[in-house]
């Protein structure tokens, strides 16, 4: 279930590998809708790591809720599950194949944390600053006909162009 796409979005799911990819796409689409494209990569990485932790560690089930909220100049992404055990950042060895998730969340976020959620769950969250511009727009000088060169190259408008292609992955 997805809530109203204004400044708050909630997704409930089973943290299974196929669902994690779907939620990552939902978060990315929501941030595009809010014109926060600059945050997509970090938010998608963070939510992937938190959902992977639920998949790997949560008991008694893998049911969780992902919530993203945009308030003033801060995006908060949180994952609530039904396991009361609080996660800890681990010092992973160079050869370890897992154990770096929370360290990665800490590295890409402005802040992060965990809090108990009643007696039977927890919420792990991170924030990203939303005040940076989503797209930098180059300044284009005003047209000045007096400064236009006398000799101009012409372009043959009849030349065929390659068809446009979408770069959006499904």
N, C-alpha and C positions, 0 to 999 in steps of 0.2 A: 504494500500500500504506500502511495506517495501522497504527502499532504499538499496543500495549496502552494504552488511554486512562487511565492512572493519573496520573503526573506528567510524562509524556514522550509526545510525539506526533511522528511522522515521516511526511512525505508526499513521495513521489518523483513527478516530473512533467516534462513538456515545458512550458517557460514560454511558452505561447501565451495570447492574450487570454482565450479561453473557459475555460482551465484556471486562470488567475489568479483569476477570480471564484469558481470552485469551492473553491480553496484558502482564499480569504478566508472563505467560509462554513464550511469545516472548522475553521479557527482560531477563529472566533466560537463555533461549537458546542462546541468543546473548552473554551474559557474559560468558557462557561455551565456546562458539566458540572463544572468545578472551582470554580464559584461566584465567578468573577473577572470578573463582568459590567462592572465599572468600567474594565477594561483593554481591552475589546473594540474600541472605536473606534480607539484608538492602535495596538493590535497589528495590526488589519486594515489601517490606513493604512500602517504600516511594512512589513508583508509585501507589500502591493500595490506599493509603491515598489521594494522589492528585487527582486521578480519581474519588474517592468516593466524594470528595468535588465538582468536576464538576457535577457529577450526582445529588448531593443533592442541590446545590446552583446556578449553572450557568443558566443565562437567556441571550438571548432569546431561545437558543437551547443547546443541550448537545454535539455538535460537538467539538472535540478537537484534538490536535496533541501531541503525546508523542515523545520526541526526547531523545536519549541517545548518548553521545559522549565521546570518550576516547581520551584525549589529554595528552601526556606526563605521568604524575603521578596522573591524576585526572579524575574521571568519573563524568560527569554532566548529570543529568536526569531532563528534563523539560517538563511541560505540559502547552500548550497554548490553551486558550479557547476564546470565543467571548463575555464574560461578563467583562465590564471594572471595576466592583467593586473589590477592593483589599481585600483579606482575612486578618484576624487578628487572632493571637494566643489568645485563650480564656482560662480563668481559670475555668476549669470544676470542678463541685462539685463531691464528691465521688460517689453519687448516679446517676449522669448523665450518660446516655447511649451513648452520642455523644459529640463532642466538643473537642476531644483530638488529632485529626489528625495532625495538624501542630506542636503541641508539640511533638508528636511521631516522625515526620519527623526531627525536630530540634534535638531530642535525638539521633537518629541513624546516622545523617549525620555530615560531617565536617563543612558544612555551608549550608545555604538555604536563599532564598529570593523571592521577587516578584517584577515585573516591569510592567508598562503599556506597551501594545503592540498596538500602534496607538491610535485612539479614541474609538475603539470598542473591546477591549480585553485586556488580560494580559497574562503573563508568570510566572508560579510559578516553581522554580527550587531548586535542592539541589545537593551537591557534596559529593563524597566519595573519600578517598585517594586510589589510585590504585597501590601504591608502595609496599604494603605488599604482600608477596608471596602467590600465590593461594594455593599451597600445600607444606607442609614442608616434605622434603625427609629425612628419617633417614640415618645416616652414617653407612655403613656396613663395618666392618673391613675386610681387605684382608684375603683370605684363607691361612692358614699356616698348611701344612700337618704335620709338626713336632709337633704341639700342639694338634693334633686330638687325642682324647682318644682311647685307644686300644680296648675297648669294645664298640660296637655301637649297638643300637637297630635297628632292621630292620622293615620295613613297608611292609605289604603284598599289592602289587600293584594290585592284583586281586580283592580287596575289592570293592564293589559297592559304588558309591557316589550318593548323592541326586542330582537331576538335578538343573542346575543353574537357578536362577530366577532374573528377573529384578525388581529393586526397583524404577523405574521411574513411577511416577503417570501421568495419562493422562489428 
